Amino acid sequence: MPAPSKGRIGVLLVNLGTPDSPQTGDVRRYLNEFLTDGRVVDMPAAIRYPLFQGLVVPLRAPKSAKIYQQLWTDRGSPLLFHGLDLQKLVQEQLGSDYLVAFGMRYQNPSIEKALNELREAAVERIIVLPLFPQYAAASTGSVQEKVMELVSKWWVVPSISFISTFANDPGFIATIVDLGKQEMAKHDYDHIVFSYHGIPERHVLKGSHNGYCKLGNCCNSYNKNNRYCYRAQCFETSRLVAQGLGITPEQYTVSFQSRLQSRLRDPWLQPYTDEVLKPFPAKGIKNVLAFSPAFVADCLETTIEVGEEFKELFEEAGGEHWQLVPSLNTHPTWVQAVVDMIHRN
């Protein structure tokens, strides 16, 4: 009997999401979907929805809209157009045996739309790559949950695999190192900051394998017990990038940004970047190079928060030069890294 013909392999690239426009109404819709996700805000739905839809989002949306207006370009949201550019380049590299789709966890283009593209093409199987280097239940886990929820409604479900983390992927690390070296060649820096998106400490503890995570020295090594610990992955990425840059542990700091609530009410991963950088100038650290290795594309948290807001805080404290290293976007080494991860899976 002849062997059945092989179909194409579907690839689904997913990033977090972005408003359709920087106008308050679109920002409100985006925040409503994002902040009512039970994996992002892990409180009972009966509390989460009234609190965020009724209070937090209406107050936050106009302020966030102003920030998005600073971020917006002629091509729209950087997170979106860099994602679409990456999709195109990865498709070109993989060739006709693959079909690459791109979706956002929140808003458009949706995961559902991207999955339907793959289903209509009758792909043989699907590889899902959430574009979050370090696994967190609130990011990668949320994408995985959404994909499974949607596909569970299909009558025919193909084989599906997930790339859950690439915190120590060689190509991912090499791209960050290359971008860092380009900036270091332009200026002398006293210190380096690796600033990651924060999550509540309880998220780490809830996912701890046999109580391994203690939010302390347990992250000094990356092993089978903490391979899905977000904090441990952040430290592992930082160690590998530091090695590539040829810097010692004393020459860099790992910190966390973008916390939603106060430390007293709900502690998030520490130290906080905005608090770390303020004492630097008094210690003689006047020139700082900042990385955002939790993000693979320019976005509000990189361009605005790290690149502008932290720069302003640093200079107000007496700092002289604060430089953000650009995100990976469509760097050729990063495109190849994505292709290699897909081939390995």
Steps between C-alpha positions, in 0.01 A plus 500: 500500500636846422584715800255784563624832369635731764331831562661825598600567859321793657690749714321741730701795631324685783579821683315674782285754320445866428206739465363547149582869534639732768156647559344459844215275383733249334741511793209435736394193299855368505543552874161343571601181323851498643427580864200269531705197394499270802863408441607865503294602802448179695207596716142366489305616194225640722758747635726536197242614245322768709830631638683533171217568257323732740790684665856425391460501120285817477759686708800351323386515137530880442849506656612195302358650179730802536798269537397292199476821298871559575580145389292492179678531166396543138477121484294484818593300810864378497400175671262426215706598197817337634296184556365504146849566363634205701221278367591589141873442547452170684263385224762583237766304691283194565367475147186345354497196730385730779222753548577774754218694666518783751255588774465702817377367833294817545324692221606477135602304306353242736627152576168368373548665161855365472393148597219508246753585228693186593186285519374618160839409353459147643844503660626164621594628845553831681802636686410788734773745595391763754753782458581522870856378570437421868197286583239659725147378565374852424659514154603168343255307716216729397579450131511123544169502685335711229629280219376185672163662573451592133630177351288292738195618301636363172357170382840393364791595725848464349812432703607814684826575675606804702840663537455607860826680566814611319668691780835335429465435128840561336363709213286711731799567726732568206265766364484686831879481531548638149264791563670570831847501348386748237394743775813436710715590201345849497543590866672397823261368765548470875228243550239288320137449603288206384143612560226236469124537514390432855243250625357451850721288726204271561502402130850360546409321821179354352702342220784377719595135453481327839548833677843553344462872433590722795547831311864497604822316414300217343528697173880493504481187286256395230393138530209257466342628821470862387501478119147648492563753775477845341751653740754221445470538124561875525818438695609231254449730199696774677788266588532380142483848348755625755734218400459593135576864578801404713376669818510374859205461742612819676457697180130436453169505688186296439179688583127504425267766363133569421346395831129575531461523877695625800759282667322512837168376365623249246877441467632452149838363399778719635710706477293758313685668213374849580636467854826331397615776268449797733802433730735426206635854446588540869706180468689637201292316242428778254473305172259206475413265215151348542364180345138376494548127435139406580391660173591403144346810337489870578191590699369734768694324778831529315491821296304713746550347844866393482614730222338825615348482850795323662740728314324801651511350852870420458590848382297661780707297745823636348568246227660609175419237236227237493474293182240236411617213280244449219283190500565207270225599253615352166873470564628227260644290785164511678310400186736205461456414868123477452546281193739273691258464793224398261723247326598347834132457584 
